[in-house]
Amino acid sequence: MDLLALADFNLVARHGGFGKAARATGRPKATLSRRVAELESDLALRLFERGARNLKLTEEGRALFERTAALLSELDETAAAIASGGQKPKGRLRISAPLHFSQTAMGRIAAGFALQYPEVRLEVTSEDRSVDMIEEGYDLVIRVNPDPDESLVGRVFLHDRLVVVASPDLPRPTGGRAAPGVARGASEAQTWQVKTSGGRAAIKIEPVLTLSTLITIRDAVRAGVGAGRLPISLVSHDLADGTLVNWGEIDAPEVTLWTLYPSRRLLSARVSAFLDFLKQAFPNGTADELAAYIGR
């Protein structure tokens, strides 16, 4: 594929027309039009619907623009960095992060990163859904226990684990009876398998509240309404203070937080800088480090 023609196509797509792209860049309109036509011919695809007064991307054109705009930008940045003799992080950095991590830690992380790298325009979206990084234009995503994806490169930067906690005033059930519990979503299991110092056990739960975020569950458990299943990093201070008690660790694989980015994309200076910043914030990646970062 002709990279110059692809770059001209991106200019026209970004500015919304040949004339606008020509005026913004000083490039001849005829040259842009010819290059885009050559690209369409090479691909055997129509990339634009050409109306009398406007220009609109076709479905194929939009897909090509979404998949190549960031790549071309990174190539430009790499070339500029090499020419200037260094890789100084700059430009837009789009990150998708889970809601709980965003609520508890991302504000401080983002602020610290912005202060250290003022030429990077950081944009963080908080969501738990699986995003399409290429289609939606993300440079980096943070995910909890992600499914394997051959198109992505990733690394674990934090480890956590789930525990069942309750108010000291709430008696732990015996004899197979159920305890009042605070569930996360309607599909929450009503029997929690835990590991304790005395071995494995099952705790039956009768949900009295159903909430959607871990912070609201913690606050409800603090209020004494029932037991909850929560990350140790979120309740370690309560356990240390005695305001909550530990009924056992959930018998399941540990919770891991990953940073993921497309394997076929160049690792830009701004992505590398953010990965290094996370490493500095959580050098050992432990739940205790996250708890210290979250505070009370």
C-alpha positions in Angstrom: 0.0 0.0 0.0 1.3 3.5 -0.9 1.9 5.2 2.5 1.8 8.7 0.9 -1.6 8.0 -0.6 -2.8 6.5 2.7 -1.6 9.7 4.5 -3.4 11.9 2.0 -6.6 9.8 2.5 -6.3 10.4 6.2 -5.9 14.1 5.7 -9.1 14.3 3.6 -11.0 12.1 6.0 -9.9 14.0 9.1 -10.8 17.4 7.5 -14.0 16.3 5.9 -13.2 17.2 2.3 -10.6 17.8 -0.4 -10.9 21.5 -0.3 -10.7 21.7 3.5 -7.7 19.4 3.6 -6.0 21.5 0.9 -6.6 24.8 2.8 -5.4 23.3 6.1 -2.2 21.8 4.8 -1.3 23.9 1.8 -1.4 20.8 -0.4 -2.9 21.1 -3.9 -6.5 19.9 -4.0 -5.9 18.1 -7.3 -3.0 16.1 -5.8 -5.1 15.0 -2.8 -7.9 14.0 -5.1 -5.6 12.0 -7.4 -3.8 10.2 -4.5 -7.1 9.1 -3.0 -8.4 7.9 -6.4 -5.2 5.9 -6.8 -5.6 4.4 -3.4 -9.2 3.4 -4.1 -8.0 1.8 -7.4 -5.3 -0.1 -5.6 -7.7 -1.4 -3.0 -10.6 -1.9 -5.4 -12.8 -0.1 -2.9 -14.7 3.2 -2.8 -13.6 5.1 0.3 -15.7 8.2 -0.1 -19.2 8.9 -1.3 -18.8 12.0 -3.4 -21.9 14.3 -3.4 -22.4 17.6 -5.1 -21.6 19.5 -1.9 -20.2 17.1 0.6 -17.9 14.1 1.0 -18.8 11.2 3.2 -16.7 8.1 4.2 -18.1 4.8 3.0 -18.2 2.0 5.6 -14.9 0.6 4.2 -13.4 4.1 4.2 -14.4 4.7 7.9 -12.9 1.3 8.9 -9.6 2.2 7.1 -9.5 5.6 8.7 -10.1 4.3 12.2 -7.5 1.6 11.8 -4.7 3.7 10.2 -5.0 7.2 11.7 -3.3 6.3 15.0 -0.6 4.2 13.2 0.3 7.1 10.9 0.4 9.4 13.8 2.8 7.1 15.7 5.0 6.8 12.6 5.2 10.6 12.4 6.0 10.9 16.1 8.7 8.2 15.8 10.3 10.0 12.9 10.2 13.3 14.7 11.6 11.8 17.9 14.5 10.2 16.0 15.2 13.5 14.1 15.3 15.4 17.4 17.5 12.8 19.0 15.1 11.6 21.7 11.7 10.1 22.5 9.9 12.8 24.4 6.3 11.8 25.2 3.8 14.1 23.7 0.4 14.0 22.0 -2.9 12.4 23.0 -3.0 9.2 25.1 -6.4 7.5 25.3 -6.9 4.9 28.0 -9.8 2.7 29.0 -9.8 1.6 32.6 -12.2 -0.4 34.8 -14.7 1.5 36.9 -13.4 0.4 40.3 -9.7 1.1 39.5 -10.7 4.5 38.1 -12.7 5.4 41.2 -10.0 4.4 43.7 -6.7 5.1 42.0 -6.8 6.6 38.5 -7.4 10.1 39.6 -4.1 10.3 41.5 -2.3 8.3 38.8 -3.6 10.6 36.0 -2.7 13.7 37.9 0.8 12.6 38.7 1.4 11.5 35.1 0.0 14.8 33.8 2.4 16.8 36.1 5.4 14.7 35.0 4.5 14.7 31.3 2.8 18.1 30.5 3.0 17.6 26.7 0.8 14.4 26.9 -2.9 15.0 26.7 -4.3 12.1 28.8 -7.9 11.0 28.3 -9.2 8.2 30.5 -12.6 6.5 30.0 -13.9 4.5 32.9 -15.8 1.4 31.8 -15.9 -2.4 32.5 -16.9 -3.5 29.0 -14.4 -5.0 26.6 -13.5 -2.3 24.1 -12.2 -2.7 20.6 -8.9 -0.8 20.9 -8.4 -0.4 17.1 -11.9 0.5 16.2 -12.4 2.9 19.2 -9.0 4.5 19.0 -7.5 3.5 22.4 -3.8 3.4 23.0 -3.9 1.4 26.1 -6.5 -0.5 28.2 -6.5 -1.7 31.7 -8.5 -4.8 32.4 -9.2 -7.3 35.3 -8.4 -10.9 34.5 -8.8 -10.4 30.7 -9.5 -13.2 28.3 -6.5 -14.2 26.1 -6.3 -12.2 22.9 -3.6 -12.9 20.4 -3.9 -9.4 18.9 -2.8 -7.8 22.2 0.3 -7.6 24.2 -0.1 -7.3 28.0 1.6 -7.3 31.3 0.3 -7.7 34.9 0.9 -4.7 37.0 -1.2 -5.4 40.1 -2.3 -8.5 42.1 -5.3 -8.5 44.4 -7.6 -11.1 46.1 -11.2 -11.3 47.2 -12.3 -11.7 50.8 -15.6 -12.0 52.6 -15.9 -9.2 55.2 -18.6 -8.1 57.6 -19.2 -5.8 60.6 -18.0 -7.2 63.9 -21.6 -6.9 65.1 -22.8 -9.3 62.5 -22.6 -12.9 63.8 -21.0 -15.4 61.4 -23.6 -18.0 60.5 -23.3 -21.6 61.8 -25.1 -24.8 61.3 -25.6 -24.2 57.6 -27.7 -21.1 58.1 -27.5 -18.1 55.7 -26.1 -14.7 56.5 -27.4 -11.5 55.2 -25.3 -10.4 52.3 -24.7 -7.5 49.9 -24.5 -8.8 46.3 -22.9 -7.3 43.3 -25.5 -7.7 40.6 -28.4 -10.1 40.3 -26.2 -13.0 39.2 -24.1 -13.1 42.4 -23.7 -16.6 43.7 -25.5 -17.2 47.0 -22.9 -19.6 48.4 -19.3 -18.3 48.7 -16.5 -20.8 48.9 -13.7 -19.5 51.2 -10.4 -20.5 52.6 -9.8 -19.9 56.3 -7.1 -20.8 58.8 -9.3 -23.8 59.7 -9.6 -25.0 56.1 -12.1 -24.5 53.3 -15.7 -23.6 54.1 -18.9 -22.5 52.4 -20.8 -19.4 53.5 -24.4 -19.2 52.5 -25.7 -15.7 51.7 -29.2 -14.3 51.7 -28.9 -11.1 49.6 -30.5 -8.1 51.3 -29.1 -5.6 49.0 -27.9 -5.7 45.3 -25.5 -3.0 44.4 -23.4 -2.4 41.2 -20.0 -1.0 42.5 -17.5 -2.3 44.9 -17.3 1.0 46.8 -21.0 1.1 47.4 -20.9 -2.5 48.6 -18.1 -1.7 51.0 -20.0 1.3 52.4 -23.1 -0.9 52.9 -21.0 -3.6 54.6 -19.5 -1.0 56.9 -23.0 0.1 57.9 -23.6 -3.5 59.1 -26.4 -4.5 56.7 -24.6 -7.7 55.7 -21.5 -9.5 54.5 -19.8 -8.6 51.3 -17.2 -10.0 48.9 -14.6 -7.4 48.3 -10.9 -6.9 47.2 -8.5 -7.0 50.1 -7.0 -3.7 48.9 -10.3 -1.9 49.4 -10.9 -3.1 53.0 -7.4 -3.7 54.4 -7.6 -0.5 56.5 -11.0 -1.5 57.9 -9.6 -4.9 58.8 -6.6 -3.3 60.5 -8.8 -0.9 62.4 -11.2 -3.7 63.4 -14.2 -1.9 61.9 -14.6 -5.0 59.6 -13.7 -8.6 60.2 -12.5 -11.2 57.7 -14.7 -14.3 57.2 -12.3 -15.9 54.8 -10.5 -15.5 51.4 -12.5 -16.4 48.4 -11.4 -19.8 47.0 -10.6 -18.7 43.5 -7.7 -17.5 41.4 -6.2 -14.2 42.4 -7.4 -10.9 40.8 -4.9 -9.5 38.3 -4.9 -6.1 36.6 -3.3 -6.0 33.2 -2.2 -3.3 30.8 -2.9 -4.2 27.2 -2.0 -2.7 23.9 -2.1 -3.8 20.2 0.8 -6.1 19.3 1.0 -4.7 15.8 1.2 -1.1 16.9 4.5 0.6 17.6 4.9 1.2 21.3 4.9 5.0 21.4 6.9 7.1 23.9 3.7 8.2 25.7 2.5 4.6 26.2 5.9 3.5 27.4 6.0 6.5 29.8 2.6 5.5 31.2 3.6 1.9 31.7 6.8 3.1 33.5 4.7 5.4 35.6 2.4 2.5 36.7 5.5 0.5 37.6 6.8 3.3 39.8 3.4 3.6 41.5 3.2 -0.1 42.2 6.8 -1.5 42.1 5.9 -4.9 43.4 2.3 -5.0 42.2 0.8 -6.1 45.5 -2.6 -5.6 47.1 -0.9 -3.8 50.0 0.6 -1.2 47.6 -2.8 -0.6 46.1 -4.3 -0.3 49.5 -1.7 2.3 50.5 -2.4 4.2 47.2 -6.2 4.1 47.8 -5.9 5.3 51.4 -8.9 5.3 53.7 
